[in-house]
């Protein structure tokens, strides 16, 4: 959280005005840990499960090449004869590999401390409305409490430290805000993004705590930064982070 999420928050980076980069910021960290394990185990290759259509392949592979250019990169979905999600599920089932995707829920999900993303499969149809049971971090607004909840967040050098008078560790702070904001239906986004390779992709996201933190941080910036500096910082970090030049 301190090394990846909060620097991103401090920069104010948001992709296409709505995506809070929960997957984009996680991929370099995952790749970094993969490289560390590969070196420790004296492995000669690393692998990722990204397709050949999205930004994740770039995020993973640029990090691999920056940290360990000697390691071979294996990308099964891009290189093997897997024609779609159904074949991936079948491949995993035959080899007793547990995966969180099923034929009943034919879309991919990615969860970390910051958010949950849902993509692919039935969500590729822009007319398909996500079912309520899909969401894990946020309540529907019509089921949220009628009584509002007050949050006062204190920042030190642009980093959130205290919520309602309680000093919290970074992970605890995000988890607390996820729980509170999620209960009030805050943090859902359903957008169609432009990918680095030139195609458009639909993503559904839940980022309750992050949504609160971005709103609070933007309010803080409005009284402390001049517009030209703020915009330069946002766009530089955003371009680097979104496509993997982290």
C-alpha atoms as an extended CHARMM CRD file, in Angstrom:
* protein
*
       246  EXT
         1         1  UNK       CA              0.0000000000        0.0000000000        0.0000000000  PROA      1               0.0000000000
         2         2  UNK       CA              2.7330000000        2.4720000000        0.9550000000  PROA      2               0.0000000000
         3         3  UNK       CA              4.9400000000        1.7510000000       -2.0720000000  PROA      3               0.0000000000
         4         4  UNK       CA              2.3100000000        1.4290000000       -4.8010000000  PROA      4               0.0000000000
         5         5  UNK       CA             -1.2120000000        2.5390000000       -3.8640000000  PROA      5               0.0000000000
         6         6  UNK       CA             -0.5150000000        5.7130000000       -1.9330000000  PROA      6               0.0000000000
         7         7  UNK       CA              2.0030000000        7.1400000000       -4.4480000000  PROA      7               0.0000000000
         8         8  UNK       CA             -0.6480000000        6.5340000000       -7.1260000000  PROA      8               0.0000000000
         9         9  UNK       CA             -3.2800000000        8.2420000000       -4.9740000000  PROA      9               0.0000000000
        10        10  UNK       CA             -0.9110000000       11.1270000000       -4.3140000000  PROA      10              0.0000000000
        11        11  UNK       CA             -0.4220000000       11.6030000000       -8.0610000000  PROA      11              0.0000000000
        12        12  UNK       CA             -4.1980000000       11.7590000000       -8.6100000000  PROA      12              0.0000000000
        13        13  UNK       CA             -4.0000000000        9.3470000000      -11.5520000000  PROA      13              0.0000000000
        14        14  UNK       CA             -7.4080000000        8.1930000000      -12.8480000000  PROA      14              0.0000000000
        15        15  UNK       CA             -7.8390000000        6.5350000000      -16.2510000000  PROA      15              0.0000000000
        16        16  UNK       CA            -10.6050000000        7.9040000000      -18.4810000000  PROA      16              0.0000000000
        17        17  UNK       CA            -12.0400000000        9.8040000000      -15.4960000000  PROA      17              0.0000000000
        18        18  UNK       CA            -13.3670000000        6.6820000000      -13.7300000000  PROA      18              0.0000000000
        19        19  UNK       CA            -10.9120000000        3.7740000000      -13.4810000000  PROA      19              0.0000000000
        20        20  UNK       CA             -8.8040000000        3.9990000000      -10.3110000000  PROA      20              0.0000000000
        21        21  UNK       CA             -6.0840000000        1.6900000000      -11.6880000000  PROA      21              0.0000000000
        22        22  UNK       CA             -6.5030000000       -1.1650000000       -9.2170000000  PROA      22              0.0000000000
        23        23  UNK       CA             -5.2840000000       -3.7710000000      -11.6920000000  PROA      23              0.0000000000
        24        24  UNK       CA             -2.7290000000       -1.5610000000      -13.4300000000  PROA      24              0.0000000000
        25        25  UNK       CA             -0.9000000000       -0.7240000000      -10.2090000000  PROA      25              0.0000000000
        26        26  UNK       CA             -0.8740000000       -4.3430000000       -9.0080000000  PROA      26              0.0000000000
        27        27  UNK       CA              0.7420000000       -5.9790000000      -12.0430000000  PROA      27              0.0000000000
        28        28  UNK       CA              4.2610000000       -4.5300000000      -11.5970000000  PROA      28              0.0000000000
        29        29  UNK       CA              4.2440000000       -5.6460000000       -7.9570000000  PROA      29              0.0000000000
        30        30  UNK       CA              3.1040000000       -9.1710000000       -8.8780000000  PROA      30              0.0000000000
        31        31  UNK       CA              5.7610000000       -9.3700000000      -11.5950000000  PROA      31              0.0000000000
        32        32  UNK       CA              8.4250000000       -8.1010000000       -9.1900000000  PROA      32              0.0000000000
        33        33  UNK       CA              7.5580000000      -10.8420000000       -6.6910000000  PROA      33              0.0000000000
        34        34  UNK       CA              7.5540000000      -13.4570000000       -9.4780000000  PROA      34              0.0000000000
        35        35  UNK       CA             11.0650000000      -12.4340000000      -10.4550000000  PROA      35              0.0000000000
        36        36  UNK       CA             12.2290000000      -12.5880000000       -6.8350000000  PROA      36              0.0000000000
        37        37  UNK       CA             10.8410000000      -16.1250000000       -6.4770000000  PROA      37              0.0000000000
        38        38  UNK       CA             12.2650000000      -17.2120000000       -9.8380000000  PROA      38              0.0000000000
        39        39  UNK       CA             15.7350000000      -16.0490000000       -8.8280000000  PROA      39              0.0000000000
        40        40  UNK       CA             15.4720000000      -17.6760000000       -5.4140000000  PROA      40              0.0000000000
        41        41  UNK       CA             14.3630000000      -20.9930000000       -6.9360000000  PROA      41              0.0000000000
        42        42  UNK       CA             16.8880000000      -20.7030000000       -9.7890000000  PROA      42              0.0000000000
        43        43  UNK       CA             14.0930000000      -20.9010000000      -12.3640000000  PROA      43              0.0000000000
        44        44  UNK       CA             14.7470000000      -19.9950000000      -15.9810000000  PROA      44              0.0000000000
        45        45  UNK       CA             11.2590000000      -18.7140000000      -16.8830000000  PROA      45              0.0000000000
        46        46  UNK       CA              8.2710000000      -16.7760000000      -15.5760000000  PROA      46              0.0000000000
        47        47  UNK       CA              4.6630000000      -16.9200000000      -16.7660000000  PROA      47              0.0000000000
        48        48  UNK       CA              1.4930000000      -14.8290000000      -16.7630000000  PROA      48              0.0000000000
        49        49  UNK       CA             -2.1060000000      -15.5290000000      -17.7360000000  PROA      49              0.0000000000
        50        50  UNK       CA             -2.8160000000      -12.3440000000      -19.6840000000  PROA      50              0.0000000000
        51        51  UNK       CA             -4.3410000000      -12.4850000000      -23.1430000000  PROA      51              0.0000000000
        52        52  UNK       CA             -2.8310000000      -10.9630000000      -26.2570000000  PROA      52              0.0000000000
        53        53  UNK       CA             -5.4930000000       -8.2490000000      -26.3440000000  PROA      53              0.0000000000
        54        54  UNK       CA             -5.0840000000       -6.3190000000      -23.1110000000  PROA      54              0.0000000000
        55        55  UNK       CA             -2.6750000000       -4.1110000000      -21.2170000000  PROA      55              0.0000000000
        56        56  UNK       CA             -1.7140000000       -6.7230000000      -18.6160000000  PROA      56              0.0000000000
        57        57  UNK       CA              0.6550000000       -8.5200000000      -20.9810000000  PROA      57              0.0000000000
        58        58  UNK       CA              2.5910000000       -5.2640000000      -21.3510000000  PROA      58              0.0000000000
        59        59  UNK       CA              2.5950000000       -4.5380000000      -17.6210000000  PROA      59              0.0000000000
        60        60  UNK       CA              3.9160000000       -7.9870000000      -16.7530000000  PROA      60              0.0000000000
        61        61  UNK       CA              6.4720000000       -8.2990000000      -19.5110000000  PROA      61              0.0000000000
        62        62  UNK       CA              7.9860000000       -4.8340000000      -19.2140000000  PROA      62              0.0000000000
        63        63  UNK       CA              8.5460000000       -5.5040000000      -15.5130000000  PROA      63              0.0000000000
        64        64  UNK       CA             10.0920000000       -8.9160000000      -16.2240000000  PROA      64              0.0000000000
        65        65  UNK       CA             12.4220000000       -7.4130000000      -18.8140000000  PROA      65              0.0000000000
        66        66  UNK       CA             13.4040000000       -4.5240000000      -16.5640000000  PROA      66              0.0000000000
        67        67  UNK       CA             14.2080000000       -6.7220000000      -13.5660000000  PROA      67              0.0000000000
        68        68  UNK       CA             15.3940000000       -9.9710000000      -15.1760000000  PROA      68              0.0000000000
        69        69  UNK       CA             15.8920000000       -9.7590000000      -18.9540000000  PROA      69              0.0000000000
        70        70  UNK       CA             17.4810000000      -13.2200000000      -18.9700000000  PROA      70              0.0000000000
        71        71  UNK       CA             14.2750000000      -15.0100000000      -17.9000000000  PROA      71              0.0000000000
        72        72  UNK       CA             12.1070000000      -16.6520000000      -20.5580000000  PROA      72              0.0000000000
        73        73  UNK       CA              8.5010000000      -15.4010000000      -20.6170000000  PROA      73              0.0000000000
        74        74  UNK       CA              5.7050000000      -17.9320000000      -21.1140000000  PROA      74              0.0000000000
        75        75  UNK       CA              2.2400000000      -16.5720000000      -21.9960000000  PROA      75              0.0000000000
        76        76  UNK       CA             -0.0390000000      -19.6290000000      -22.4370000000  PROA      76              0.0000000000
        77        77  UNK       CA             -3.1690000000      -17.8990000000      -23.6800000000  PROA      77              0.0000000000
        78        78  UNK       CA             -1.2120000000      -15.9950000000      -26.2930000000  PROA      78              0.0000000000
        79        79  UNK       CA              1.0870000000      -18.8390000000      -27.3460000000  PROA      79              0.0000000000
        80        80  UNK       CA             -0.8450000000      -22.0780000000      -26.8510000000  PROA      80              0.0000000000
        81        81  UNK       CA             -3.8660000000      -23.3380000000      -28.7680000000  PROA      81              0.0000000000
        82        82  UNK       CA             -6.4570000000      -21.9930000000      -26.3330000000  PROA      82              0.0000000000
        83        83  UNK       CA             -9.2530000000      -20.3860000000      -28.3220000000  PROA      83              0.0000000000
        84        84  UNK       CA            -11.3340000000      -18.9660000000      -25.4820000000  PROA      84              0.0000000000
        85        85  UNK       CA            -12.4130000000      -19.0040000000      -21.8620000000  PROA      85              0.0000000000
        86        86  UNK       CA            -14.2880000000      -22.3180000000      -22.1920000000  PROA      86              0.0000000000
        87        87  UNK       CA            -11.1090000000      -24.0800000000      -23.3080000000  PROA      87              0.0000000000
        88        88  UNK       CA             -9.1800000000      -22.5020000000      -20.4520000000  PROA      88              0.0000000000
        89        89  UNK       CA            -11.7270000000      -23.7800000000      -17.9310000000  PROA      89              0.0000000000
        90        90  UNK       CA            -11.5780000000      -27.2590000000      -19.4800000000  PROA      90              0.0000000000
        91        91  UNK       CA             -7.7600000000      -27.2350000000      -19.4180000000  PROA      91              0.0000000000
        92        92  UNK       CA             -7.7620000000      -26.3360000000      -15.7160000000  PROA      92              0.0000000000
        93        93  UNK       CA            -10.4140000000      -28.9170000000      -14.8160000000  PROA      93              0.0000000000
        94        94  UNK       CA             -8.5310000000      -31.7660000000      -16.4990000000  PROA      94              0.0000000000
        95        95  UNK       CA             -5.4070000000      -30.9310000000      -14.5190000000  PROA      95              0.0000000000
        96        96  UNK       CA             -7.1600000000      -30.2270000000      -11.1960000000  PROA      96              0.0000000000
        97        97  UNK       CA             -6.0510000000      -26.6000000000      -11.2530000000  PROA      97              0.0000000000
        98        98  UNK       CA             -8.4120000000      -24.5120000000       -9.0800000000  PROA      98              0.0000000000
        99        99  UNK       CA             -9.6530000000      -21.3700000000      -10.8280000000  PROA      99              0.0000000000
       100       100  UNK       CA            -12.3050000000      -18.8560000000       -9.6840000000  PROA      100             0.0000000000
       101       101  UNK       CA            -14.0660000000      -18.9160000000      -13.0720000000  PROA      101             0.0000000000
       102       102  UNK       CA            -16.8490000000      -21.3520000000      -13.9800000000  PROA      102             0.0000000000
       103       103  UNK       CA            -19.2420000000      -21.9390000000      -16.8550000000  PROA      103             0.0000000000
       104       104  UNK       CA            -21.9830000000      -20.4530000000      -14.6650000000  PROA      104             0.0000000000
       105       105  UNK       CA            -19.9180000000      -17.2820000000      -14.1380000000  PROA      105             0.0000000000
       106       106  UNK       CA            -18.0160000000      -16.9590000000      -17.4210000000  PROA      106             0.0000000000
       107       107  UNK       CA            -16.1030000000      -13.7730000000      -16.6920000000  PROA      107             0.0000000000
       108       108  UNK       CA            -12.7920000000      -13.0860000000      -15.0240000000  PROA      108             0.0000000000
       109       109  UNK       CA            -12.3920000000      -11.3080000000      -11.7090000000  PROA      109             0.0000000000
       110       110  UNK       CA             -9.2950000000       -9.8830000000      -10.1030000000  PROA      110             0.0000000000
       111       111  UNK       CA             -9.2320000000       -8.8970000000       -6.4360000000  PROA      111             0.0000000000
       112       112  UNK       CA             -6.6490000000       -7.1540000000       -4.3110000000  PROA      112             0.0000000000
       113       113  UNK       CA             -6.5800000000       -4.7670000000       -1.3650000000  PROA      113             0.0000000000
       114       114  UNK       CA             -7.6240000000       -1.8110000000       -3.5300000000  PROA      114             0.0000000000
       115       115  UNK       CA            -10.4240000000       -3.1800000000       -5.6940000000  PROA      115             0.0000000000
       116       116  UNK       CA            -12.1750000000       -5.9700000000       -7.5780000000  PROA      116             0.0000000000
       117       117  UNK       CA            -12.3960000000       -5.9430000000      -11.3630000000  PROA      117             0.0000000000
       118       118  UNK       CA            -14.6960000000       -8.0010000000      -13.5950000000  PROA      118             0.0000000000
       119       119  UNK       CA            -13.9860000000       -8.4300000000      -17.3030000000  PROA      119             0.0000000000
       120       120  UNK       CA            -14.4400000000      -10.6970000000      -20.2900000000  PROA      120             0.0000000000
       121       121  UNK       CA            -16.9720000000      -13.3940000000      -21.0820000000  PROA      121             0.0000000000
       122       122  UNK       CA            -20.5790000000      -12.2550000000      -20.8530000000  PROA      122             0.0000000000
       123       123  UNK       CA            -19.4600000000       -8.7740000000      -19.7950000000  PROA      123             0.0000000000
       124       124  UNK       CA            -18.1010000000       -8.1500000000      -23.2870000000  PROA      124             0.0000000000
       125       125  UNK       CA            -21.7080000000       -7.5910000000      -24.3750000000  PROA      125             0.0000000000
       126       126  UNK       CA            -22.3680000000       -3.9050000000      -23.5600000000  PROA      126             0.0000000000
       127       127  UNK       CA            -26.1010000000       -4.6580000000      -23.2890000000  PROA      127             0.0000000000
       128       128  UNK       CA            -25.5160000000       -7.1460000000      -20.4760000000  PROA      128             0.0000000000
       129       129  UNK       CA            -26.2970000000       -5.6030000000      -17.1000000000  PROA      129             0.0000000000
       130       130  UNK       CA            -24.1500000000       -7.0770000000      -14.3070000000  PROA      130             0.0000000000
       131       131  UNK       CA            -26.1980000000       -9.0870000000      -11.8260000000  PROA      131             0.0000000000
       132       132  UNK       CA            -26.2740000000       -7.8920000000       -8.2380000000  PROA      132             0.0000000000
       133       133  UNK       CA            -24.8050000000      -11.1480000000       -6.9030000000  PROA      133             0.0000000000
       134       134  UNK       CA            -21.6110000000      -10.4600000000       -8.8510000000  PROA      134             0.0000000000
       135       135  UNK       CA            -20.6390000000       -7.5700000000       -6.5850000000  PROA      135             0.0000000000
       136       136  UNK       CA            -18.6470000000       -8.4840000000       -3.4850000000  PROA      136             0.0000000000
       137       137  UNK       CA            -17.4400000000       -5.1790000000       -2.0140000000  PROA      137             0.0000000000
       138       138  UNK       CA            -20.3990000000       -2.8460000000       -2.5150000000  PROA      138             0.0000000000
       139       139  UNK       CA            -24.1140000000       -2.8410000000       -1.8030000000  PROA      139             0.0000000000
       140       140  UNK       CA            -26.6120000000       -1.6180000000       -4.3380000000  PROA      140             0.0000000000
       141       141  UNK       CA            -27.6090000000        1.9680000000       -3.5750000000  PROA      141             0.0000000000
       142       142  UNK       CA            -31.2330000000        0.9280000000       -3.0200000000  PROA      142             0.0000000000
       143       143  UNK       CA            -30.0720000000       -1.4580000000       -0.2690000000  PROA      143             0.0000000000
       144       144  UNK       CA            -27.6450000000        0.9540000000        1.3730000000  PROA      144             0.0000000000
       145       145  UNK       CA            -28.4430000000        2.5800000000        4.7430000000  PROA      145             0.0000000000
       146       146  UNK       CA            -30.6640000000        5.6700000000        4.6600000000  PROA      146             0.0000000000
       147       147  UNK       CA            -28.5460000000        7.3020000000        7.3570000000  PROA      147             0.0000000000
       148       148  UNK       CA            -25.2690000000        8.8550000000        6.0920000000  PROA      148             0.0000000000
       149       149  UNK       CA            -21.9260000000        8.1050000000        7.7160000000  PROA      149             0.0000000000
       150       150  UNK       CA            -19.3940000000       10.8390000000        8.4330000000  PROA      150             0.0000000000
       151       151  UNK       CA            -15.7160000000       10.3600000000        7.5810000000  PROA      151             0.0000000000
       152       152  UNK       CA            -12.9200000000       12.7980000000        8.3880000000  PROA      152             0.0000000000
       153       153  UNK       CA             -9.5990000000       11.8520000000        6.7720000000  PROA      153             0.0000000000
       154       154  UNK       CA             -6.2880000000       13.4560000000        7.7020000000  PROA      154             0.0000000000
       155       155  UNK       CA             -3.3560000000       13.4620000000        5.2630000000  PROA      155             0.0000000000
       156       156  UNK       CA              0.3540000000       13.9250000000        5.9130000000  PROA      156             0.0000000000
       157       157  UNK       CA              2.3700000000       14.9490000000        2.8450000000  PROA      157             0.0000000000
       158       158  UNK       CA             -0.4580000000       13.7440000000        0.6270000000  PROA      158             0.0000000000
       159       159  UNK       CA             -0.7640000000       10.3330000000        2.3080000000  PROA      159             0.0000000000
       160       160  UNK       CA             -3.8670000000        9.3500000000        4.3570000000  PROA      160             0.0000000000
       161       161  UNK       CA             -2.9800000000        8.5720000000        7.9620000000  PROA      161             0.0000000000
       162       162  UNK       CA             -5.9700000000        9.1700000000       10.2320000000  PROA      162             0.0000000000
       163       163  UNK       CA             -9.7020000000        8.4340000000        9.8700000000  PROA      163             0.0000000000
       164       164  UNK       CA            -12.1620000000        9.9340000000       12.3560000000  PROA      164             0.0000000000
       165       165  UNK       CA             -9.3580000000       10.5750000000       14.8200000000  PROA      165             0.0000000000
       166       166  UNK       CA             -7.8540000000        7.0660000000       14.6170000000  PROA      166             0.0000000000
       167       167  UNK       CA             -4.3430000000        6.6050000000       13.2460000000  PROA      167             0.0000000000
       168       168  UNK       CA             -4.4020000000        3.5200000000       11.0270000000  PROA      168             0.0000000000
       169       169  UNK       CA             -1.8150000000        1.4120000000        9.2300000000  PROA      169             0.0000000000
       170       170  UNK       CA             -2.1390000000        1.7220000000        5.4470000000  PROA      170             0.0000000000
       171       171  UNK       CA             -3.7220000000       -1.7090000000        4.9440000000  PROA      171             0.0000000000
       172       172  UNK       CA             -6.0980000000       -1.2660000000        7.8740000000  PROA      172             0.0000000000
       173       173  UNK       CA             -7.0960000000        2.1810000000        6.6230000000  PROA      173             0.0000000000
       174       174  UNK       CA             -8.0050000000        0.9040000000        3.1530000000  PROA      174             0.0000000000
       175       175  UNK       CA             -9.8780000000       -2.1060000000        4.5480000000  PROA      175             0.0000000000
       176       176  UNK       CA            -11.8620000000        0.1280000000        6.8950000000  PROA      176             0.0000000000
       177       177  UNK       CA            -12.8370000000        2.5390000000        4.1300000000  PROA      177             0.0000000000
       178       178  UNK       CA            -13.7300000000       -0.3740000000        1.8330000000  PROA      178             0.0000000000
       179       179  UNK       CA            -16.1410000000       -1.6880000000        4.4550000000  PROA      179             0.0000000000
       180       180  UNK       CA            -17.7570000000        1.6610000000        5.2760000000  PROA      180             0.0000000000
       181       181  UNK       CA            -18.0160000000        3.0040000000        1.7260000000  PROA      181             0.0000000000
       182       182  UNK       CA            -19.0600000000       -0.3680000000        0.3140000000  PROA      182             0.0000000000
       183       183  UNK       CA            -21.9920000000       -0.5350000000        2.7230000000  PROA      183             0.0000000000
       184       184  UNK       CA            -23.1910000000        2.7890000000        1.3210000000  PROA      184             0.0000000000
       185       185  UNK       CA            -23.0020000000        1.7430000000       -2.3280000000  PROA      185             0.0000000000
       186       186  UNK       CA            -19.9350000000        3.8320000000       -3.1320000000  PROA      186             0.0000000000
       187       187  UNK       CA            -17.2730000000        2.8130000000       -5.6110000000  PROA      187             0.0000000000
       188       188  UNK       CA            -18.8630000000        1.0090000000       -8.5640000000  PROA      188             0.0000000000
       189       189  UNK       CA            -17.7910000000        1.8070000000      -12.1160000000  PROA      189             0.0000000000
       190       190  UNK       CA            -18.9300000000        0.2240000000      -15.3970000000  PROA      190             0.0000000000
       191       191  UNK       CA            -16.8770000000        1.6100000000      -18.2790000000  PROA      191             0.0000000000
       192       192  UNK       CA            -15.5360000000        0.8410000000      -21.7460000000  PROA      192             0.0000000000
       193       193  UNK       CA            -11.8100000000        1.6140000000      -21.8830000000  PROA      193             0.0000000000
       194       194  UNK       CA             -9.3020000000        2.1510000000      -24.6590000000  PROA      194             0.0000000000
       195       195  UNK       CA             -6.4660000000       -0.3610000000      -24.4910000000  PROA      195             0.0000000000
       196       196  UNK       CA             -2.8670000000        0.1130000000      -25.5450000000  PROA      196             0.0000000000
       197       197  UNK       CA             -3.2460000000       -2.3200000000      -28.4650000000  PROA      197             0.0000000000
       198       198  UNK       CA             -6.0460000000       -0.1960000000      -29.9320000000  PROA      198             0.0000000000
       199       199  UNK       CA             -9.1920000000       -2.1020000000      -28.9860000000  PROA      199             0.0000000000
       200       200  UNK       CA            -11.9290000000       -1.1940000000      -26.5380000000  PROA      200             0.0000000000
       201       201  UNK       CA            -12.6770000000       -3.2740000000      -23.4650000000  PROA      201             0.0000000000
       202       202  UNK       CA            -15.4540000000       -3.1970000000      -20.9140000000  PROA      202             0.0000000000
       203       203  UNK       CA            -14.5220000000       -3.3380000000      -17.2530000000  PROA      203             0.0000000000
       204       204  UNK       CA            -16.7170000000       -3.3650000000      -14.1520000000  PROA      204             0.0000000000
       205       205  UNK       CA            -14.9730000000       -2.2500000000      -10.9740000000  PROA      205             0.0000000000
       206       206  UNK       CA            -15.5580000000       -1.9720000000       -7.2420000000  PROA      206             0.0000000000
       207       207  UNK       CA            -13.2240000000        0.4530000000       -5.4690000000  PROA      207             0.0000000000
       208       208  UNK       CA            -15.1420000000        1.7910000000       -2.4610000000  PROA      208             0.0000000000
       209       209  UNK       CA            -12.2820000000        2.9020000000       -0.2170000000  PROA      209             0.0000000000
       210       210  UNK       CA            -10.2760000000        4.2270000000       -3.1400000000  PROA      210             0.0000000000
       211       211  UNK       CA            -13.2110000000        6.3130000000       -4.3470000000  PROA      211             0.0000000000
       212       212  UNK       CA            -13.4650000000        7.9930000000       -0.9390000000  PROA      212             0.0000000000
       213       213  UNK       CA             -9.7080000000        8.5900000000       -0.7630000000  PROA      213             0.0000000000
       214       214  UNK       CA             -9.5640000000       10.0890000000       -4.2620000000  PROA      214             0.0000000000
       215       215  UNK       CA            -12.4530000000       12.4500000000       -3.4750000000  PROA      215             0.0000000000
       216       216  UNK       CA            -10.7970000000       13.5460000000       -0.2360000000  PROA      216             0.0000000000
       217       217  UNK       CA             -7.3930000000       13.9460000000       -1.8660000000  PROA      217             0.0000000000
       218       218  UNK       CA             -8.8000000000       15.9830000000       -4.7560000000  PROA      218             0.0000000000
       219       219  UNK       CA            -10.5180000000       18.2790000000       -2.2640000000  PROA      219             0.0000000000
       220       220  UNK       CA             -7.1980000000       18.7200000000       -0.4790000000  PROA      220             0.0000000000
       221       221  UNK       CA             -5.4050000000       19.4560000000       -3.7650000000  PROA      221             0.0000000000
       222       222  UNK       CA             -7.9540000000       22.1090000000       -4.6720000000  PROA      222             0.0000000000
       223       223  UNK       CA             -6.7060000000       24.3050000000       -1.8160000000  PROA      223             0.0000000000
       224       224  UNK       CA             -2.9860000000       23.4720000000       -2.0190000000  PROA      224             0.0000000000
       225       225  UNK       CA             -1.9160000000       23.0590000000       -5.6770000000  PROA      225             0.0000000000
       226       226  UNK       CA             -1.9820000000       25.2770000000       -8.7380000000  PROA      226             0.0000000000
       227       227  UNK       CA             -3.8250000000       23.7700000000      -11.6960000000  PROA      227             0.0000000000
       228       228  UNK       CA             -0.8830000000       23.5070000000      -14.1220000000  PROA      228             0.0000000000
       229       229  UNK       CA              1.2850000000       21.5130000000      -11.6990000000  PROA      229             0.0000000000
       230       230  UNK       CA             -1.5710000000       19.2200000000      -10.7330000000  PROA      230             0.0000000000
       231       231  UNK       CA             -2.4970000000       18.3520000000      -14.3290000000  PROA      231             0.0000000000
       232       232  UNK       CA              1.1370000000       17.7060000000      -15.3500000000  PROA      232             0.0000000000
       233       233  UNK       CA              1.6330000000       15.3300000000      -12.4300000000  PROA      233             0.0000000000
       234       234  UNK       CA             -1.5760000000       13.4090000000      -13.1180000000  PROA      234             0.0000000000
       235       235  UNK       CA             -0.9850000000       12.8310000000      -16.8320000000  PROA      235             0.0000000000
       236       236  UNK       CA              2.6660000000       11.8330000000      -16.4900000000  PROA      236             0.0000000000
       237       237  UNK       CA              1.9710000000        9.2260000000      -13.8040000000  PROA      237             0.0000000000
       238       238  UNK       CA             -1.2000000000        8.0350000000      -15.5380000000  PROA      238             0.0000000000
       239       239  UNK       CA              0.5510000000        7.3380000000      -18.8420000000  PROA      239             0.0000000000
       240       240  UNK       CA              3.3420000000        5.4340000000      -17.1120000000  PROA      240             0.0000000000
       241       241  UNK       CA              1.0810000000        3.3760000000      -14.8810000000  PROA      241             0.0000000000
       242       242  UNK       CA             -1.7120000000        2.4500000000      -17.2810000000  PROA      242             0.0000000000
       243       243  UNK       CA              0.4780000000        0.7990000000      -19.9000000000  PROA      243             0.0000000000
       244       244  UNK       CA              3.0890000000       -0.6690000000      -17.5850000000  PROA      244             0.0000000000
       245       245  UNK       CA              5.9840000000        1.8150000000      -17.5840000000  PROA      245             0.0000000000
       246       246  UNK       CA              5.6750000000        1.9580000000      -13.8030000000  PROA      246             0.0000000000
